[in-house]
Amino acid sequence: MSPRRLVLWRHGETDYNAAGRMQGHLDSALTPVGWNQARFAVPALARFSPDLVIASDLRRATDTATVLTDAIGVPLRIDKRLRETHLGEWQGLTGAEVDEAYPGERDRWRKDATWAPPGGENRLDVADRASEVVTDLQQANSSVGDTVLLAAHGGLITALTARLVNLPVEIWPSLGGISNCHWVELGLRDGKWRLHAYNAGMHG
């Protein structure tokens, strides 16, 4: 059986999030707040009864995923194709630093899914590699179960959601961001993915 439900879960707050720095492929760490966000989300995510969790190999996603898998006892796989967008020369900079060094380009990046930061990836690149993970699950010879949770990153989750529900590329920037430890739920019906929840999460 290939999965009929996907839950795309963003990692908890990191030291870079707290400092307003752009992470990309940099391997930042969860803050105490981030660890608590992950723990707080476990009861809600457990209700999805995931059969498998696959996490990005960046430790902020792997650590977040482990909080869930340790709590509910489901298998965890690591897949580097679930890494966040590579932000090239912008990685490690604050938004203000990017705006000073690359005037107007952060706004262009937000509005155009085909545009990439210098030395980095655009959202189509990210969707290409992330969607390979979903394709592999659907083509797996052995059953992976009905529900799979992907523990990943905000930019990747937005790009993958847009790709799976076949949004026109020019519409991709209209999707809002994903908050720390919030998630997207997608269901498969008649061979097509449908969006059931976007940026859902626990508030408290």
C-alpha positions in Angstrom: 0.0 0.0 0.0 1.3 3.4 -0.9 0.5 6.3 1.4 -2.9 8.0 1.1 -2.0 10.8 3.6 1.1 13.0 3.9 1.8 15.2 6.9 4.6 17.8 6.3 5.9 19.0 9.6 8.3 21.9 10.1 11.0 21.8 12.7 10.9 23.7 16.0 12.5 27.1 16.6 16.3 27.2 16.1 19.0 29.5 17.3 19.1 31.0 13.7 15.3 31.5 13.8 15.5 33.3 17.1 18.3 35.5 15.8 16.5 36.3 12.5 19.2 34.6 10.4 18.7 32.7 7.1 19.6 29.0 7.5 19.3 27.1 4.3 21.7 24.1 4.5 23.5 25.5 7.6 23.0 23.0 10.4 21.5 25.1 13.2 20.3 23.7 16.5 16.9 23.7 18.2 16.5 26.2 21.0 14.8 25.1 24.3 11.6 26.7 22.9 12.0 24.6 19.7 12.3 21.4 21.7 9.2 22.3 23.7 7.3 23.1 20.5 8.0 19.6 19.2 6.9 18.0 22.5 3.7 20.1 22.5 2.8 19.0 19.0 3.2 15.3 19.7 -0.4 14.6 20.9 -1.9 16.2 17.8 0.5 14.5 15.4 0.0 11.2 17.1 -3.7 11.3 16.1 -2.6 11.0 12.5 -1.2 7.5 13.4 1.8 7.9 11.0 3.3 4.5 9.9 6.6 6.1 9.0 8.5 9.3 9.6 11.1 10.6 7.2 13.2 13.5 8.2 15.7 15.9 6.6 19.3 15.1 7.6 19.7 18.6 9.0 19.6 18.2 12.7 16.9 20.7 13.4 14.5 18.5 11.5 16.0 15.2 12.7 15.8 16.3 16.3 12.2 17.5 15.9 11.3 14.2 14.3 12.9 12.1 17.0 10.7 13.8 19.7 7.7 12.3 17.8 9.1 8.9 16.9 10.4 8.3 20.4 7.0 9.2 21.9 4.9 7.0 19.6 7.3 4.3 18.5 7.3 4.6 14.7 10.2 4.1 12.4 12.4 7.0 11.4 14.2 7.4 8.1 16.6 10.2 7.1 16.6 11.6 3.6 18.8 14.5 2.6 16.4 15.4 -0.3 14.2 16.9 2.4 16.8 19.6 3.2 15.7 23.2 3.2 16.3 25.4 0.2 20.0 26.1 -0.4 20.2 29.9 0.0 23.6 30.3 -1.5 25.4 33.5 -0.5 22.5 34.5 1.8 23.0 31.7 4.3 23.9 32.9 7.7 22.8 36.5 7.0 20.0 38.4 8.6 17.3 39.8 6.4 18.7 43.3 6.9 22.1 42.1 5.8 20.7 40.5 2.7 18.8 43.7 1.9 21.9 45.8 2.3 24.1 43.6 0.2 21.5 42.6 -2.4 19.0 45.5 -2.6 15.5 44.4 -3.8 16.5 40.8 -4.4 14.8 39.3 -1.3 11.5 40.8 -2.4 12.1 39.4 -5.9 12.8 36.0 -4.4 9.5 36.1 -2.5 7.5 36.9 -5.6 9.1 34.6 -8.2 9.4 30.8 -7.5 11.8 30.5 -10.5 14.3 32.9 -9.0 17.2 31.7 -6.8 19.5 33.5 -4.4 23.1 33.8 -5.8 24.6 30.3 -5.6 21.4 28.8 -4.3 18.2 27.0 -5.4 14.9 28.2 -6.5 11.6 26.7 -5.3 11.2 24.5 -8.4 14.6 22.9 -7.6 13.5 22.2 -4.1 10.1 20.8 -5.2 11.9 18.5 -7.7 14.0 16.8 -5.1 11.4 16.7 -2.4 8.7 15.2 -4.7 11.2 12.4 -5.5 10.7 11.3 -1.9 7.0 11.1 -2.4 7.3 9.3 -5.7 9.6 6.7 -4.1 7.0 6.1 -1.4 4.3 5.6 -4.0 6.4 3.2 -6.0 7.8 1.3 -3.0 7.4 -2.5 -3.4 6.9 -3.0 0.3 4.0 -1.4 2.1 4.9 1.9 3.9 1.5 2.3 5.4 -1.4 4.7 4.9 0.1 7.8 6.5 3.7 9.1 6.2 5.0 12.2 8.0 7.9 14.2 6.5 9.8 16.3 9.1 11.4 19.1 7.1 11.6 22.8 6.6 9.3 25.7 5.9 10.5 26.6 2.4 10.6 23.0 1.3 7.1 22.2 2.7 5.6 25.2 0.8 7.3 24.2 -2.4 6.4 20.5 -2.1 2.7 21.4 -1.3 2.5 23.6 -4.3 3.9 20.9 -6.5 1.7 18.1 -5.1 -1.5 20.0 -5.6 -0.4 21.2 -9.1 -0.6 24.9 -8.4 0.5 27.0 -11.4 4.1 28.2 -10.7 3.0 31.8 -10.8 0.7 31.1 -7.9 3.3 29.5 -5.6 4.3 32.7 -3.9 0.7 33.2 -2.8 1.1 30.4 -0.3 2.0 31.7 3.2 4.9 30.5 5.3 4.8 27.6 7.7 5.4 28.4 11.4 7.8 26.5 13.6 6.3 23.0 14.4 3.2 23.6 12.3 2.2 21.2 9.5 0.4 20.6 6.2 -1.9 17.7 5.7 -2.5 16.3 2.2 -4.8 13.4 1.2 -4.8 11.3 -2.0 -8.1 10.9 -3.7 -8.7 9.6 -7.3 -4.9 9.7 -7.8 -4.6 13.4 -6.9 -3.3 15.1 -3.8 -5.7 17.4 -2.1 -4.9 20.0 0.6 -6.7 19.4 3.9 -4.8 21.6 6.3 -2.1 24.3 5.8 0.0 25.8 8.6 -2.0 23.9 11.2 -0.6 23.7 14.7 -1.0 23.8 18.4 -1.3 27.1 20.1 -0.7 27.5 23.8 
